[in-house]
Amino acid sequence: MGKKKSKEPIFYENLLIENAGSEGKSIARPDGKVVMVEYAVPGDVVNARVIQNKRRFEIATITEVVKPSEDRIDTFCQHAGTCGGCKWQQMSYPAQLRYKQQQVLDAFERIGKFPFPPLEPILGSARTTEYRNKVEFSFTDRKWLTEKVEIGTLSKEENMGLGYHIPGRFDKVFEVFTCHLMPQLNDEIRNSVRDFCKANDYDFYNLYGQTGFMRNMLLRTNLKGEWMLIMSFGHEDVANREALLEHLHQNFPQITALMYVINEKKNDSLYDQDIKVYKGNNHLIEELEDLQFYIGPKSFFQTNAYQTIELYKKAREFAGLTGTELVYDLYTGVGTIALFVSKLANKVVGIENVVQAIEDAKQNAALNQIDNTHFFAGDMKDLLTQAFIETHGNPDVVITDPPRAGMHEDVIHQLLQVRPKKIVYVSCNPATQARDIALMTEVYEVAKVQAVDMFPHTHHVENIALLILK
């Protein structure tokens, strides 16, 4: 392996990829220098070009795979290398699971530095494609070109696109024809919308000037194969809006909740918008085991329902409930975990800072006729106080599933004061999970650790840790 001595750009030849790294990249270490290589597989020998030079590391892209890794496989998606969604699809699935397990081990060893038992084998996903239940696409009047084209030769229609944003770019959207994250109907709906709009001369959104009619479309589905579609328009045009929505209603009976929104503000978020029903329902119902969950247009819900069942079953198993316990479910969201464990607990208290999520949690409890769950909205560090605990009881078991940033130190301090017998810590970020657990290991010991793969072909991994009071 040698580094060519030349001016920018920097090239590497015969670069050995040693390990999987962060953000879906892999790591090489030529002469001790850390190089993060996009779309590489550990074991590859590649030629690469540096595209960013950071203080501590470089980011490079492959110009040639000189010798492929034994774990390298053919990609399955025509958008591989452009889309930021499935960055590990060139890596065999068993290898993906290996490196996700290693990610947890590294976090616990290097960040946590506390004793823990051998990791349970990672729980892989039975479905590695078509597992998501929610995706969002954007319209653009100037699509990202993936082939060299003289821009001035393209017509207005040829410039129009419907797809995903280029990673890290709000203003660049590339055309998507097939997406393997959802069942195939998502392709049929999206491509039909694009064709209809082009045939009828609809204006696609200008991401710089923030003008135009066709702005975004959001798709959801449930395990029963019912679909929700929310069409976002940049301004009102009753005739064109109704023509498109009627086209969808007539051609896709699987869409049982067909909605729209007129979004004239500067960002795409719909949480502060008035979403209207065109035809059908204003929600979907998802079923997990014998529970039903209401999913409205603004509801948060785990995006892989298949693995959500497995994740929550494992968390419930770690909790080891006997029917007598008071359980606190921190960062409860729409109450999914709280309801999942409610039949095995005496009482469950769910806390979440998003008011709308708590309203959904209460609705889900009512929908399932569960009366031993109690939900409260508020900032976790402000709500979980001694006064709150004196009012609602000292928990026997705490289940916590915080955001990627982990738990606030005040929350950890309160848990150490309360000292529940068990803490089941569910995390989407093993690094912050390890950091938080390290603050509790004088009082708790780590009894079990179980990684769960929720997002195949990505570097993301969920992890469950069981902490037992010493």
TORMAR-949877 format. One record per residue (C-alpha): x, y, z. Coordinates in steps of 0.25 Angstrom, whole numbers, padded with zeros to 4 digits, always signed. Example, Ala and Ser with C-alpha at 12.3 -4.5 7.8 and 13.67 -1.06 7.14 Angstrom:
! residues 2
+0049-0018+0031
+0055-0004+0029
//
This chain:
! residues 470
+0000+0000+0000
+0005+0014-0004
+0000+0028-0004
+0003+0036-0017
+0010+0048-0015
+0002+0059-0022
-0006+0071-0020
-0020+0071-0017
-0028+0062-0018
-0021+0051-0010
-0022+0037-0015
-0019+0024-0008
-0015+0011-0015
-0017-0003-0010
-0024+0002+0003
-0028-0009+0012
-0041-0007+0019
-0040-0012+0033
-0053-0009+0040
-0067-0003+0040
-0068+0011+0045
-0078+0021+0048
-0089+0027+0039
-0088+0014+0030
-0074+0017+0026
-0063+0007+0028
-0049+0010+0033
-0035+0009+0027
-0022+0013+0034
-0011+0015+0024
+0002+0019+0032
-0006+0021+0045
-0016+0032+0038
-0031+0029+0039
-0038+0029+0026
-0053+0027+0026
-0057+0021+0013
-0071+0021+0007
-0078+0009+0002
-0066+0000+0006
-0067-0014+0013
-0056-0018+0023
-0047-0027+0016
-0047-0020+0003
-0035-0015-0004
-0038-0002-0011
-0033+0010-0018
-0039+0023-0013
-0039+0038-0014
-0040+0047-0002
-0052+0056-0003
-0051+0063+0011
-0039+0065+0019
-0042+0067+0034
-0033+0070+0046
-0033+0055+0051
-0037+0047+0039
-0040+0047+0024
-0053+0043+0017
-0051+0036+0004
-0059+0030-0008
-0055+0017-0015
-0050+0019-0029
-0047+0004-0031
-0049-0009-0023
-0036-0016-0025
-0039-0028-0017
-0053-0030-0011
-0056-0035+0003
-0062-0048+0005
-0073-0041+0011
-0076-0032-0001
-0088-0035-0009
-0095-0029-0021
-0104-0017-0017
-0119-0019-0020
-0124-0005-0022
-0122+0003-0035
-0120+0016-0026
-0108+0010-0018
-0097+0020-0016
-0106+0032-0018
-0117+0029-0007
-0112+0030+0007
-0122+0020+0012
-0116+0006+0011
-0101+0009+0012
-0098-0005+0016
-0105-0013+0005
-0092-0017-0002
-0089-0024+0011
-0095-0038+0014
-0105-0038+0025
-0098-0048+0034
-0086-0038+0033
-0095-0026+0036
-0100-0033+0049
-0086-0036+0053
-0081-0022+0052
-0094-0017+0059
-0091-0026+0070
-0077-0021+0071
-0082-0007+0071
-0089-0010+0084
-0077-0017+0090
-0068-0006+0086
-0077+0005+0093
-0078-0003+0106
-0063-0006+0106
-0057+0007+0102
-0068+0017+0107
-0075+0010+0118
-0062+0002+0124
-0071-0005+0134
-0073-0020+0136
-0083-0027+0127
-0087-0042+0123
-0084-0048+0109
-0094-0041+0100
-0106-0049+0096
-0106-0052+0081
-0111-0041+0073
-0126-0042+0068
-0126-0041+0053
-0138-0037+0045
-0146-0047+0037
-0148-0037+0027
-0136-0029+0021
-0144-0021+0011
-0159-0016+0010
-0158-0014+0026
-0161+0001+0027
-0175+0006+0030
-0173+0020+0027
-0165+0028+0016
-0166+0042+0011
-0162+0047-0003
-0160+0061-0009
-0163+0068-0022
-0153+0077-0029
-0153+0085-0042
-0138+0083-0043
-0134+0068-0040
-0120+0064-0036
-0114+0057-0049
-0107+0044-0047
-0102+0044-0061
-0094+0055-0068
-0104+0063-0076
-0103+0077-0082
-0113+0084-0073
-0117+0094-0083
-0122+0083-0092
-0133+0077-0082
-0147+0081-0084
-0155+0086-0072
-0162+0072-0071
-0148+0065-0071
-0143+0074-0060
-0155+0070-0051
-0153+0059-0041
-0159+0052-0029
-0150+0045-0019
-0141+0046-0007
-0131+0057-0003
-0117+0055-0006
-0110+0052+0008
-0108+0065+0015
-0114+0074+0004
-0128+0080+0007
-0127+0086-0007
-0124+0074-0015
-0134+0063-0019
-0131+0051-0028
-0141+0043-0035
-0146+0030-0029
-0152+0019-0037
-0151+0007-0028
-0149+0007-0013
-0148-0006-0005
-0150+0000+0008
-0165-0002+0007
-0175-0012+0000
-0175-0010-0015
-0188-0002-0015
-0180+0010-0011
-0173+0010-0024
-0186+0008-0032
-0192+0020-0024
-0180+0029-0025
-0178+0026-0040
-0193+0028-0043
-0193+0042-0036
-0180+0046-0044
-0186+0042-0057
-0200+0048-0054
-0194+0061-0050
-0184+0062-0062
-0196+0058-0072
-0204+0069-0066
-0193+0080-0066
-0193+0082-0050
-0182+0090-0045
-0172+0083-0036
-0166+0090-0024
-0154+0099-0026
-0145+0096-0013
-0137+0110-0014
-0149+0119-0017
-0159+0111-0009
-0169+0112-0019
-0178+0102-0027
-0190+0093-0025
-0185+0079-0023
-0177+0079-0010
-0176+0066-0003
-0183+0052-0001
-0183+0044+0011
-0187+0029+0011
-0190+0020+0023
-0194+0005+0023
-0198-0005+0034
-0196-0020+0035
-0210-0022+0029
-0206-0015+0016
-0214-0003+0018
-0208+0010+0014
-0208+0025+0018
-0204+0036+0008
-0202+0050+0011
-0200+0059-0001
-0193+0073+0003
-0196+0084-0007
-0188+0098-0007
-0201+0106-0009
-0216+0103-0012
-0221+0100-0026
-0234+0093-0023
-0236+0087-0038
-0222+0081-0039
-0222+0076-0024
-0235+0069-0026
-0232+0063-0039
-0219+0057-0034
-0225+0052-0021
-0237+0046-0029
-0227+0039-0038
-0221+0033-0025
-0234+0029-0019
-0239+0022-0032
-0226+0015-0035
-0221+0011-0021
-0232+0005-0012
-0221+0001-0003
-0220+0015+0002
-0231+0015+0013
-0226+0029+0018
-0224+0039+0007
-0221+0053+0012
-0214+0066+0008
-0209+0078+0014
-0206+0092+0008
-0192+0096+0014
-0188+0110+0010
-0177+0112+0021
-0162+0111+0019
-0160+0096+0024
-0166+0083+0021
-0171+0079+0035
-0185+0076+0036
-0187+0076+0051
-0192+0090+0052
-0201+0088+0039
-0215+0086+0037
-0216+0072+0030
-0229+0069+0024
-0236+0056+0019
-0240+0055+0005
-0245+0041+0005
-0245+0030+0016
-0240+0030+0030
-0231+0040+0037
-0223+0029+0043
-0218+0014+0042
-0218+0004+0052
-0206-0005+0055
-0207-0018+0062
-0195-0023+0070
-0198-0036+0077
-0212-0034+0083
-0211-0019+0084
-0216-0008+0074
-0209+0005+0072
-0215+0017+0066
-0206+0024+0056
-0211+0038+0052
-0204+0047+0041
-0195+0053+0052
-0193+0040+0061
-0179+0035+0064
-0178+0020+0063
-0166+0011+0061
-0163+0010+0046
-0161-0005+0046
-0173-0012+0052
-0168-0026+0050
-0155-0024+0058
-0163-0014+0068
-0170-0027+0073
-0157-0034+0075
-0151-0022+0082
-0162-0020+0092
-0164-0035+0094
-0149-0035+0098
-0150-0023+0107
-0163-0029+0114
-0155-0042+0116
-0143-0034+0122
-0153-0027+0132
-0157-0041+0137
-0171-0036+0142
-0180-0044+0151
-0192-0036+0152
-0189-0029+0165
-0180-0018+0160
-0181-0003+0158
-0174+0000+0145
-0169+0014+0141
-0168+0015+0125
-0159+0027+0123
-0159+0034+0109
-0172+0026+0106
-0175+0032+0093
-0189+0027+0089
-0189+0017+0100
-0185+0005+0092
-0175-0001+0102
-0184+0003+0114
-0196-0004+0108
-0188-0016+0104
-0184-0019+0118
-0197-0015+0125
-0203-0028+0126
-0192-0033+0134
-0191-0022+0143
-0200-0016+0154
-0198-0002+0149
-0190+0006+0138
-0187+0020+0139
-0182+0026+0125
-0175+0039+0124
-0172+0047+0111
-0169+0061+0107
-0177+0062+0095
-0191+0065+0098
-0198+0060+0086
-0191+0046+0088
-0197+0046+0102
-0210+0048+0096
-0208+0037+0086
-0203+0028+0098
-0216+0031+0105
-0224+0028+0093
-0217+0015+0091
-0220+0010+0105
-0234+0013+0103
-0234+0006+0090
-0229-0006+0096
-0238-0005+0109
-0225-0004+0118
-0228+0003+0131
-0215+0001+0139
-0207+0011+0130
-0205+0025+0134
-0198+0035+0125
-0192+0049+0128
-0186+0060+0119
-0174+0068+0122
-0159+0069+0122
-0153+0057+0128
-0143+0064+0137
-0154+0073+0142
-0165+0063+0143
-0158+0052+0150
-0156+0058+0163
-0157+0053+0177
-0171+0059+0179
-0176+0052+0166
-0171+0039+0172
-0177+0041+0185
-0190+0043+0178
-0190+0032+0168
-0181+0022+0176
-0167+0017+0176
-0165+0008+0164
-0160-0006+0165
-0156-0006+0150
-0152+0005+0141
-0152+0003+0126
-0145+0015+0119
-0144+0017+0104
-0138+0031+0102
-0135+0038+0089
-0121+0037+0083
-0115+0047+0092
-0118+0038+0104
-0123+0042+0118
-0121+0055+0124
-0112+0054+0137
-0123+0059+0146
-0131+0047+0141
-0120+0038+0144
-0118+0044+0158
-0133+0042+0161
-0132+0028+0157
-0120+0026+0167
-0129+0032+0178
-0141+0024+0175
-0133+0011+0173
-0143+0002+0166
-0140-0013+0166
-0138-0013+0151
-0135-0004+0140
-0138-0008+0126
-0130+0002+0117
-0134+0001+0102
-0125+0010+0093
-0123+0014+0078
-0109+0019+0082
-0100+0009+0089
-0090+0020+0091
-0099+0029+0100
-0105+0017+0106
-0091+0012+0111
-0088+0026+0116
-0101+0026+0124
-0100+0012+0130
-0085+0016+0134
-0092+0027+0143
-0100+0016+0150
-0091+0004+0152
-0087+0007+0166
-0102+0004+0170
-0105-0005+0158
-0099-0017+0151
-0101-0020+0136
-0108-0034+0136
-0112-0036+0121
-0109-0029+0108
-0117-0031+0095
-0115-0024+0082
-0126-0024+0072
-0125-0020+0057
-0137-0011+0054
-0131-0005+0041
-0124-0015+0032
-0114-0010+0022
-0111+0002+0031
-0101+0003+0042
-0112+0006+0053
-0114-0004+0064
-0124-0004+0076
-0118-0010+0089
-0125-0014+0102
-0118-0015+0115
-0123-0020+0128
-0118-0014+0141
-0120-0021+0154
-0119-0013+0167
-0107-0018+0175
//
